[in-house]
Amino acid sequence: MLTISRELVDKIIAHARADHPDEACGVIAGPVGSDRPERFIPMENAERSPTFYRFDSMEQFRVWREMDDRDEEPVVVYHSHTATEAYPSRTDVSYASEPNAHYVLVSTADAGEAQFRSYRILDGVVTEEEVTIVPS
């Protein structure tokens, strides 16, 4: 189960809407071993695509090094889908490389309401999990 603050959910959705029609992506870091998402880190979609995302390799290296320096890990890895439901694609599953992370997807296909869902992705197996949003 992912427990996340309303403030962080709002930041993910705002990032997804701001980058629409391209997919948005980023991470939320938290203390190593805590499973507590705390520090919002929006990243650039190097693909600048409405159907695909990829972290810029230099930005990813810098962000992961910064997390290491701060004794953090990626608790949430997020991205948006602009025209489809918030469910991991085959490409999303193949790129899932953080075994402890919650993979959050936001669909901005409906301009009125964003769909927000979370998954665990281990060894190619996708499992949807409950999301509990707590006050900020």
C-alpha positions as CSV (number, residue, x, y, z in Angstrom):
1,M,0.0,0.0,0.0
2,L,1.2,3.5,-0.9
3,T,0.6,6.2,1.8
4,I,1.2,9.6,0.3
5,S,0.3,13.2,1.3
6,R,-2.3,15.2,-0.6
7,E,0.4,17.8,-1.3
8,L,2.6,15.3,-3.2
9,V,-0.4,13.9,-5.1
10,D,-1.3,17.4,-6.2
11,K,2.3,18.1,-7.3
12,I,2.3,14.9,-9.4
13,I,-1.0,15.8,-11.0
14,A,0.1,19.4,-11.6
15,H,3.3,18.2,-13.3
16,A,1.3,15.8,-15.5
17,R,-1.1,18.5,-16.5
18,A,1.7,21.1,-17.1
19,D,3.6,18.7,-19.5
20,H,0.4,17.5,-21.3
21,P,0.3,16.5,-24.2
22,D,3.7,15.0,-23.4
23,E,4.2,12.5,-20.7
24,A,5.6,13.9,-17.4
25,C,8.0,11.9,-15.2
26,G,9.8,12.1,-11.9
27,V,10.5,10.6,-8.5
28,I,9.6,11.2,-4.9
29,A,12.5,10.4,-2.6
30,G,12.4,9.3,1.0
31,P,14.7,8.0,3.7
32,V,16.3,4.6,2.9
33,G,14.1,1.8,4.1
34,S,11.3,4.0,5.3
35,D,8.7,3.7,2.4
36,R,7.8,7.3,3.2
37,P,7.6,9.6,0.1
38,E,8.8,13.0,1.1
39,R,10.9,15.0,-1.5
40,F,9.2,15.7,-4.8
41,I,11.7,15.7,-7.8
42,P,10.1,16.4,-11.1
43,M,12.3,15.3,-14.0
44,E,12.4,16.1,-17.7
45,N,11.1,13.6,-20.2
46,A,14.0,13.2,-22.5
47,E,11.7,11.8,-25.2
48,R,9.3,14.8,-25.1
49,S,6.6,12.4,-26.3
50,P,2.9,11.9,-25.7
51,T,3.3,8.1,-25.7
52,F,6.7,7.4,-24.1
53,Y,8.9,8.7,-21.3
54,R,12.6,8.3,-20.5
55,F,14.6,10.0,-17.8
56,D,17.6,12.0,-19.2
57,S,20.6,9.9,-18.3
58,M,22.7,12.7,-16.9
59,E,19.8,14.1,-14.9
60,Q,19.0,10.6,-13.6
61,F,22.7,10.1,-12.6
62,R,22.7,13.5,-10.7
63,V,19.3,12.8,-9.0
64,W,20.3,9.3,-7.9
65,R,23.7,10.5,-6.6
66,E,22.0,13.3,-4.7
67,M,19.6,10.7,-3.1
68,D,22.6,8.6,-2.1
69,D,24.3,11.6,-0.6
70,R,21.1,12.3,1.5
71,D,20.6,8.7,2.5
72,E,17.4,8.6,0.4
73,E,16.0,6.2,-2.2
74,P,13.2,6.5,-4.9
75,V,10.1,5.7,-2.9
76,V,7.8,6.7,-5.9
77,V,8.7,6.7,-9.6
78,Y,5.9,8.4,-11.4
79,H,4.9,9.3,-15.0
80,S,1.7,10.2,-16.9
81,H,-0.3,8.7,-19.7
82,T,-1.8,11.3,-21.8
83,A,-4.4,9.3,-23.8
84,T,-4.8,6.0,-22.0
85,E,-5.7,4.7,-18.6
86,A,-3.2,4.8,-15.7
87,Y,-1.9,1.3,-16.2
88,P,1.7,0.3,-17.0
89,S,2.5,-0.4,-20.6
90,R,4.9,-3.2,-21.6
91,T,7.6,-0.6,-22.0
92,D,6.9,0.8,-18.5
93,V,7.2,-2.8,-17.1
94,S,10.5,-3.4,-18.9
95,Y,12.0,-0.1,-17.5
96,A,10.9,-0.8,-13.9
97,S,14.3,-1.2,-12.2
98,E,13.6,-0.1,-8.6
99,P,12.3,-3.2,-6.8
100,N,11.2,-1.2,-3.7
101,A,9.5,1.7,-5.5
102,H,5.9,2.4,-5.9
103,Y,5.2,3.0,-9.6
104,V,2.6,5.8,-9.8
105,L,0.7,6.5,-13.0
106,V,-1.5,9.5,-13.7
107,S,-3.8,9.6,-16.7
108,T,-4.5,13.1,-18.1
109,A,-6.7,11.7,-20.9
110,D,-9.8,13.2,-19.2
111,A,-9.2,16.9,-18.9
112,G,-11.7,17.1,-16.0
113,E,-10.3,14.4,-13.7
114,A,-6.9,12.8,-13.5
115,Q,-6.7,9.1,-12.8
116,F,-4.1,8.3,-10.0
117,R,-3.0,4.7,-9.5
118,S,0.0,2.9,-7.9
119,Y,1.6,-0.4,-8.7
120,R,4.5,-2.6,-7.6
121,I,6.4,-4.0,-10.5
122,L,8.8,-6.9,-9.7
123,D,10.3,-9.3,-12.3
124,G,7.8,-8.2,-14.9
125,V,4.8,-8.8,-12.7
126,V,2.4,-5.8,-12.2
127,T,0.4,-5.6,-9.0
128,E,-1.9,-2.7,-8.4
129,E,-1.9,-1.5,-4.8
130,E,-4.2,0.6,-2.6
131,V,-3.4,4.3,-2.3
132,T,-4.1,6.1,0.9
133,I,-3.9,9.9,0.6
134,V,-3.3,11.7,3.9
135,P,-3.7,15.4,4.7
136,S,-0.5,17.5,4.1
